[in-house]
Amino acid sequence: MNEQAVQTCLDCEILICVGSSLEVHPAGTLPVKAALSGVYVVQINPFSTPLDKYAHCNLTGKAGKILPLLWQAVWQESNF
């Protein structure tokens, strides 16, 4: 696995995982590694994944619906 990718995931404050099954390895292990190292992990997915039990926040639904709402909630803007 690319060490820079791993280190970037471990060094971030928040990791948002959008629409991934996490079944493609080794990249699929990155969100879990990040969560286990203390990174706040948000998962946006219409289906349950192995990340469910590690993510700090599981937003269930389609990314096209959830991401605009998340954007508005955090940045209080409707224009992208």
C-alpha positions as CSV (number, residue, x, y, z in Angstrom):
1,M,0.0,0.0,0.0
2,N,1.2,3.5,-0.7
3,E,2.7,4.8,2.5
4,Q,1.8,8.4,1.7
5,A,-1.9,7.5,1.4
6,V,-1.8,5.7,4.7
7,Q,0.0,8.5,6.5
8,T,-2.4,11.1,5.0
9,C,-5.4,9.1,6.3
10,L,-3.8,8.8,9.8
11,D,-2.9,12.5,9.9
12,C,-6.3,14.0,9.0
13,E,-8.8,15.2,11.6
14,I,-11.9,14.1,9.7
15,L,-12.2,11.4,7.0
16,I,-15.4,11.3,5.0
17,C,-15.9,8.0,3.3
18,V,-18.6,8.3,0.6
19,G,-20.3,5.4,-1.2
20,S,-17.6,2.8,-0.8
21,S,-18.2,-0.9,-0.2
22,L,-14.7,-1.1,1.3
23,E,-14.2,-4.4,-0.5
24,V,-11.3,-3.3,-2.7
25,H,-8.1,-3.9,-0.8
26,P,-5.8,-2.5,0.3
27,A,-7.5,0.9,-0.1
28,G,-10.7,-0.4,1.7
29,T,-8.7,-0.8,4.9
30,L,-7.8,2.9,5.1
31,P,-11.0,4.2,6.8
32,V,-10.8,1.5,9.5
33,K,-7.1,2.2,10.1
34,A,-7.9,5.9,10.4
35,A,-10.8,5.3,12.9
36,L,-8.6,3.0,15.0
37,S,-5.9,5.7,15.2
38,G,-8.4,8.3,16.5
39,V,-9.4,10.0,13.3
40,Y,-13.1,11.1,13.3
41,V,-14.6,9.0,10.5
42,V,-17.9,9.8,8.8
43,Q,-19.4,7.3,6.4
44,I,-22.0,8.1,3.8
45,N,-23.5,5.0,2.2
46,P,-26.9,3.6,1.4
47,F,-25.8,0.2,2.6
48,S,-24.2,-1.3,5.7
49,T,-20.5,-1.9,5.4
50,P,-17.7,-3.2,7.7
51,L,-16.9,0.4,8.6
52,D,-20.3,0.8,10.4
53,K,-18.9,-0.3,13.7
54,Y,-15.8,1.9,13.5
55,A,-17.2,5.1,12.0
56,H,-18.1,7.8,14.5
57,C,-21.0,8.9,12.3
58,N,-22.9,6.7,9.8
59,L,-25.2,8.7,7.4
60,T,-27.4,6.2,5.6
61,G,-28.6,7.2,2.2
62,K,-27.5,8.2,-1.3
63,A,-24.5,10.6,-1.4
64,G,-26.4,12.9,-3.9
65,K,-29.0,13.6,-1.2
66,I,-26.8,13.6,1.9
67,L,-23.8,15.6,0.7
68,P,-25.8,18.8,-0.2
69,L,-27.6,18.6,3.2
70,L,-24.3,18.1,5.0
71,W,-22.8,21.1,3.1
72,Q,-25.7,23.3,4.1
73,A,-25.6,22.1,7.7
74,V,-21.9,22.7,8.1
75,W,-21.3,25.8,6.0
76,Q,-24.9,27.1,6.0
77,E,-24.8,27.9,2.3
78,S,-27.0,26.6,-0.5
79,N,-24.7,27.5,-3.4
80,F,-22.0,25.0,-4.3
